[in-house]
Amino acid sequence: MALARSFNKVGLAAVLICAASAAFAAFAGRADAQQQQQQRQASGWQVCNETSFVLEAATGRPEGRAIQVQGWTRLRPGECRLAVGAPLARGTHYLYARTSTAHRGGRRQWGGDAVICVDPTDQFQIENPPRCTDAYEERRFRRVQINKRDSWRTSFSEAAPYTLTRARQMGLQRLLNDAGYDLREGRRGADPRRIAQAIAQFRASARLAPNTNEEQLVDALEVAARRRAGQVGLTLCNRTRERVWTAVGRRRGEGWESRGWWPLNAGGCVRTIDEVLIQDRYYVYASMETQEGPRFLQSGEPFCTSPARFAILGRTRCDERYYQTALFAPIRVRDREGLVVEFEERDFLEVGVAPRQVDASGDLEAAPNADAPRRGLVPQDAPTQDRSDQQ
């Protein structure tokens, strides 16, 4: 495995803040009048973002016996946009949203139970096929019953309900945190003065014009947060010509956790941990699919796994808990905030060769005999990284 790149923490330059509280108050106090006027003028199906996340929405509308699917409509926190113009077809429509990759904590989803195909990587407009093939993937959409032909509105929300104004405020704070600004929230939330200082610091570091409006500020923060997201955490890349199944293990609090699966096609990458790496050592699992059979990494330490998607606490007594055991290779972090681990052909054993177990000190134990179970596993299901929030 090659540690392709590492990223180190970059300090933020201190900036003199003048009238910081007033600046943030002006931002936070933006009236809803303009938004409400836009809503009254809109004709068609509006989707509104009442969350603190930047969202990407996809819609499905009936057209005869087919469903026309379109994405992605980007929604800033507190923003409403027209997704489908009037006249609207009465009947069942479909709606799905996911968070921007700028946000930490995995991609959240807003959906339902209707399985519809999307292009996860680019803008698209398709007639929903019977099966998702090629570049399309299944997502579960929420059903929306529309009974007016001129206008309809559907909102995305969080567990804690926000107004559009409050969603803008909380969205700004979330993006500042995701971009690396420490707001040090207390029991009553973040100090408005610290938020204003962080905004001023970002404006200066990003060299934004003095007349930059709040939409442009949010857009610039999202770009900065997405850039930072690519510089922290643990990213796994497949540099082989075959499909590779991956999982990760790490210490969580006083215990251990293993999590998977992330399937990687040739040349693919996935960020399995999207926060600053604070531990000295993490663990990765990979098995390569070949026509002759699976190939495993050469050695590792035991963690619990499951044939389907899993998140398992603890790494002992796997069999007693109806899990399986697989060997995860240790990766040393060495005070880096982010790592990219690349799996190459040479990292994998030949077909039929079992990996060797190492103890916590890194010493190899005896190789298992031919009758012993292999410490490797080929998963059955292909999961996504998305986390589901049904709203």
C-alpha positions in Angstrom: 0.0 0.0 0.0 1.3 3.4 -0.9 0.7 6.4 1.3 0.2 8.7 -1.7 -0.3 12.0 0.0 -0.4 13.5 3.5 -1.8 16.8 4.6 -0.6 19.0 7.5 -2.4 21.6 9.4 -2.2 25.1 8.1 -2.5 27.9 10.6 -4.9 30.8 10.0 -3.5 34.2 10.0 -4.8 36.5 12.7 -6.9 39.4 11.3 -7.9 42.6 13.1 -11.7 42.6 13.5 -13.6 45.8 13.5 -17.3 46.0 14.2 -17.5 42.2 14.0 -20.6 41.7 16.0 -22.4 44.2 13.9 -21.3 42.5 10.7 -22.6 39.1 11.8 -25.9 40.7 13.1 -26.4 42.2 9.7 -25.9 38.8 8.0 -28.1 36.9 10.6 -30.8 39.5 10.5 -31.5 39.3 6.8 -35.3 39.6 6.3 -37.5 37.0 4.7 -39.3 39.5 2.5 -37.2 38.9 -0.6 -37.4 35.1 -0.2 -41.2 35.3 0.3 -41.6 37.6 -2.8 -39.7 35.1 -4.9 -41.9 32.3 -3.6 -45.1 34.2 -4.5 -43.7 34.9 -8.0 -42.6 31.3 -8.6 -44.9 29.1 -10.7 -44.3 25.4 -10.5 -42.8 23.0 -7.9 -40.6 24.7 -5.4 -38.2 22.9 -3.1 -37.0 24.7 0.0 -34.0 23.9 2.2 -34.9 24.4 5.8 -31.7 22.7 7.0 -28.2 23.8 8.0 -26.6 21.9 5.0 -26.0 22.7 1.4 -28.2 20.3 -0.4 -28.3 18.8 -3.9 -31.8 17.7 -4.9 -33.2 15.5 -7.6 -36.8 15.3 -8.7 -39.0 12.9 -10.6 -42.2 13.9 -12.4 -44.8 11.7 -14.2 -45.0 11.9 -18.0 -47.4 9.4 -19.3 -46.4 6.0 -17.9 -42.8 7.1 -17.5 -41.0 9.1 -14.8 -38.7 12.0 -15.9 -35.8 12.3 -13.4 -33.6 15.4 -13.2 -30.8 16.5 -10.9 -29.0 18.2 -9.3 -30.7 21.3 -8.0 -28.3 23.0 -5.5 -29.9 24.6 -2.4 -28.1 26.8 0.0 -29.3 26.7 3.6 -32.5 28.7 3.8 -33.0 28.8 0.0 -36.0 27.9 -2.1 -35.7 27.2 -5.8 -38.0 26.2 -8.6 -37.4 22.5 -9.5 -40.2 21.9 -12.0 -42.0 24.6 -13.9 -45.7 24.9 -14.4 -48.0 23.5 -15.5 -47.6 20.6 -13.1 -49.0 17.1 -13.7 -51.3 16.1 -11.0 -50.3 12.9 -9.3 -47.3 11.4 -7.6 -43.9 13.2 -8.0 -40.6 12.1 -6.4 -38.0 14.0 -4.4 -34.6 13.2 -3.1 -31.7 15.2 -1.6 -28.2 14.7 -0.4 -25.7 16.9 1.4 -22.8 18.5 -0.3 -19.4 16.8 0.0 -18.2 19.9 1.8 -19.9 18.7 5.0 -18.3 16.3 7.5 -20.0 13.2 8.9 -20.8 11.4 5.7 -23.4 12.3 3.1 -26.9 12.6 4.6 -29.9 11.7 2.5 -33.5 12.9 2.5 -35.7 10.3 0.7 -38.4 7.7 1.0 -39.2 4.2 -0.5 -39.4 4.8 -4.2 -36.4 3.3 -6.0 -35.3 5.6 -8.9 -32.1 5.9 -10.9 -29.7 8.9 -10.7 -26.3 9.9 -12.0 -24.4 10.3 -8.7 -21.5 12.3 -10.3 -23.0 14.8 -12.7 -26.0 16.8 -13.8 -28.5 14.6 -15.6 -32.0 14.3 -17.1 -33.3 10.9 -17.9 -36.4 8.7 -18.2 -36.2 6.3 -15.3 -35.2 2.9 -16.7 -36.5 -0.4 -15.5 -33.0 -1.1 -14.0 -30.1 1.2 -13.1 -27.2 0.3 -15.3 -23.9 1.8 -16.5 -23.4 5.2 -14.8 -26.7 5.2 -12.9 -27.3 4.2 -9.3 -30.4 3.5 -7.2 -31.6 6.1 -4.7 -34.8 6.0 -2.7 -37.0 9.0 -3.4 -39.8 10.4 -1.3 -43.3 10.4 -2.9 -44.9 13.8 -3.2 -48.6 14.0 -4.1 -49.2 17.2 -6.1 -52.8 18.2 -6.7 -52.4 21.7 -8.1 -51.2 22.5 -11.6 -49.9 26.0 -10.9 -47.7 25.8 -7.8 -46.5 23.5 -5.1 -43.9 23.7 -2.4 -42.0 20.9 -0.6 -39.4 21.5 2.2 -36.4 19.6 3.5 -36.0 19.9 7.2 -33.9 18.6 10.1 -35.0 17.0 13.4 -34.8 20.5 15.0 -37.1 22.6 12.8 -35.7 25.9 11.4 -37.2 28.8 9.7 -35.5 29.8 6.4 -33.7 32.7 8.2 -32.5 30.4 11.0 -31.4 27.8 8.5 -29.2 30.4 6.8 -27.7 31.3 10.1 -27.0 27.7 11.2 -25.8 26.8 7.7 -23.2 29.6 7.8 -21.9 28.3 11.2 -21.8 24.7 9.8 -19.8 25.8 6.8 -17.3 27.8 8.9 -16.8 24.7 11.1 -16.4 22.5 8.0 -13.9 25.0 6.6 -11.7 24.6 9.7 -12.8 27.6 11.8 -13.2 26.8 15.5 -16.3 28.6 16.8 -16.1 27.0 20.3 -19.8 26.5 20.8 -21.1 26.7 24.4 -24.5 25.8 25.9 -26.1 28.7 24.2 -24.4 28.0 20.9 -21.6 29.9 19.2 -20.7 33.4 20.3 -21.9 35.8 17.5 -18.7 37.8 17.9 -16.6 34.7 17.2 -18.7 33.9 14.2 -18.2 37.5 12.9 -14.5 37.2 13.5 -14.4 33.9 11.6 -16.3 35.5 8.7 -13.9 38.4 8.6 -10.9 36.1 8.7 -12.3 34.0 5.8 -13.1 37.1 3.8 -9.5 38.2 4.1 -7.9 34.8 3.5 -10.2 34.2 0.4 -9.7 37.8 -0.8 -13.4 38.4 -1.2 -14.5 41.8 -2.5 -16.0 44.1 0.1 -19.4 44.0 -1.7 -19.6 40.2 -1.6 -23.1 39.3 -0.8 -24.2 36.4 1.5 -24.9 34.0 -1.3 -21.4 34.5 -2.7 -20.0 34.1 0.9 -21.8 30.8 1.3 -20.6 29.6 -2.1 -17.0 30.5 -1.3 -17.2 28.8 2.1 -18.5 25.6 0.5 -15.6 25.6 -1.9 -13.2 26.1 1.0 -14.9 23.4 3.1 -14.8 20.9 0.2 -11.1 21.6 -0.3 -10.5 21.0 3.4 -12.6 17.8 3.3 -10.1 16.5 0.8 -7.2 17.2 3.1 -8.4 15.4 6.2 -9.5 12.0 7.1 -8.7 8.6 5.5 -9.1 8.1 1.8 -8.7 4.7 0.1 -7.9 4.3 -3.6 -7.9 1.3 -5.9 -4.9 1.3 -8.2 -5.5 -2.3 -9.4 -7.4 -3.4 -12.5 -10.0 -5.3 -10.5 -12.7 -4.5 -8.1 -11.6 -4.1 -4.5 -13.8 -4.3 -1.3 -12.6 -2.1 1.5 -13.3 -1.5 5.2 -11.7 0.4 8.1 -11.1 -0.2 11.8 -10.2 2.3 14.5 -10.4 3.0 18.2 -13.6 4.8 19.2 -13.4 6.1 22.8 -12.2 3.3 24.9 -13.3 0.6 22.5 -12.9 -0.5 18.9 -15.0 -0.1 15.8 -14.9 -1.7 12.3 -17.0 -0.4 9.5 -17.6 -1.4 5.8 -18.1 -2.0 3.0 -16.9 0.4 0.4 -16.6 -1.2 -3.1 -14.0 0.4 -5.4 -13.8 -0.1 -9.1 -10.4 0.2 -10.8 -9.2 3.8 -10.3 -11.9 4.6 -7.7 -11.4 6.4 -4.4 -13.6 6.8 -1.3 -13.1 8.9 1.8 -14.0 6.4 4.6 -13.2 8.8 7.5 -14.0 12.5 6.9 -12.6 14.1 10.1 -9.1 15.0 11.3 -7.0 11.9 12.1 -6.2 12.1 15.8 -4.9 8.5 16.4 -1.5 7.2 15.8 -2.8 4.1 13.9 -5.8 3.1 11.8 -6.6 -0.2 10.1 -7.7 -1.0 6.6 -9.1 -4.1 5.0 -9.1 -4.9 1.3 -10.0 -7.9 -0.8 -9.6 -8.0 -4.6 -12.1 -9.8 -6.8 -10.6 -11.9 -9.6 -12.0 -14.6 -11.9 -9.9 -17.2 -10.1 -11.0 -16.1 -6.6 -10.4 -13.4 -4.0 -6.9 -12.0 -3.1 -6.2 -10.6 0.3 -3.7 -8.2 1.9 -0.6 -9.9 3.2 -1.1 -9.5 6.9 -3.1 -7.7 9.6 -4.8 -7.7 13.0 -8.3 -9.3 13.6 -11.5 -7.2 13.5 -15.1 -8.3 13.2 -16.9 -8.1 9.9 -20.2 -9.1 8.3 -21.1 -10.2 4.7 -23.4 -7.2 4.3 -22.8 -3.5 5.2 -21.7 -3.2 8.9 -20.6 -1.0 11.7 -19.5 -3.2 14.6 -18.3 -2.2 18.1 -15.5 -4.3 19.6 -13.0 -6.7 17.9 -13.2 -9.8 20.1 -15.5 -12.8 20.3 -16.6 -12.1 16.7 -17.9 -15.7 16.2 -19.9 -15.6 19.4 -21.6 -12.5 18.3 -22.5 -14.0 14.9 -19.9 -12.0 13.0 -16.9 -13.1 11.0 -13.2 -12.3 11.5 -11.0 -10.6 9.0 -7.4 -9.2 9.1 -7.0 -5.4 8.9 -3.6 -4.0 8.0 -2.3 -1.2 10.4 -1.6 2.2 8.9 0.5 4.7 10.9 -0.6 8.3 10.8 2.5 10.0 12.3 0.8 13.3 13.3 -0.9 13.9 9.9 -4.4 15.2 9.6 -5.2 13.2 6.4 -3.9 10.2 4.5 -4.5 8.7 1.1 -3.9 4.9 1.0 -3.5 3.4 -2.5 -4.0 -0.3 -3.0 -1.7 -1.8 -5.7 -1.5 -5.3 -7.3 1.7 -6.0 -5.3 -0.1 -5.5 -2.0 -2.3 -8.6 -2.5 -1.4 -12.3 -2.0 -2.0 -14.8 -4.8 -5.3 -16.6 -5.0 -5.7 -19.3 -2.4 -3.0 -17.9 -0.1 -4.3 -16.9 3.3 -3.1 -13.7 5.0 -1.0 -13.9 8.2 -2.1 -12.5 11.5 0.1 -10.0 13.4 -0.3 -9.1 17.1 -0.5 -5.5 18.4 3.3 -5.2 18.4 3.5 -6.0 14.6 5.0 -9.5 15.1 3.8 -12.2 12.7 2.1 -15.1 14.3 2.2 -18.6 12.7 0.5 -18.9 9.4 -2.9 -20.7 9.7 -3.1 -24.3 8.5 -5.0 -25.3 5.4 -8.1 -26.4 7.4 -8.3 -23.1 9.3 -10.8 -20.5 8.1 -9.3 -17.8 5.9 -9.1 -14.4 7.6 -10.7 -12.8 4.6 -14.2 -12.0 3.4 -15.8 -11.1 0.0 -18.8 -9.0 0.8 -22.2 -9.6 -0.8 -23.8 -6.2 -0.9 -22.6 -2.9 -2.4 -23.4 -0.1 0.0 -23.2 3.6 -0.4 -21.5 6.1 1.8 -24.7 8.0 2.3 -26.4 8.3 5.7 -30.2 8.3 5.5 -32.3 11.1 7.1 -36.0 10.5 6.3 -37.7 13.9 6.2 
